Amino acid sequence: MKKTLIAASLTLAAAGAAQAEGWTVTDFSPIGTLNTCMDYAETTFNTYRARFGGDGFTGRSNWTIGGYDLRGEVVDGLFICAEEDGVVDPFLVVYNYDDDSDARETIADRLGDIWDEIVAGNGVPGGAPAPAGGSTK
């Protein structure tokens, strides 16, 4: 199941559908472990809400973290911590239910920036430098 979802997502990205109407997909560099990825993803959503507001909620599965209601009830995000052969390749999918693609892109950019900040801070926004890897750069 996980490999099927990952393959479908990568196929969409490769086909140029990653920026299709209603969807934004951001691929991040590999990161140390599944637990690290999950913790960083959850911290990213928590930091986003602390900085930009929102009454949404966060859901957690074994390998995904969902941030819901990031702009009212129309924008949701999902970090997928895809692990295969001991390598964790995180990516983020942001979806909006309305026609405001600019708002979705802004939220996706903010989440990506916060993720990079958390990776650089070794799990803490603005914290101590971390080992290389895991950023979008």
Secondary structure, DSSP 8 states (H G I E B T S, - for coil): -HHHHHHHHHHHHHTTGGGSTTEEEEE---BS-HHHHHHHHHHHHHHHHHHH----EEEE-SSEEEEE-SSTTSEEEEEEEEEETTEEEEEEEEEESSS-HHHHHHHHHHHHHHHHHHHHTTTSTT-S---S-SS--
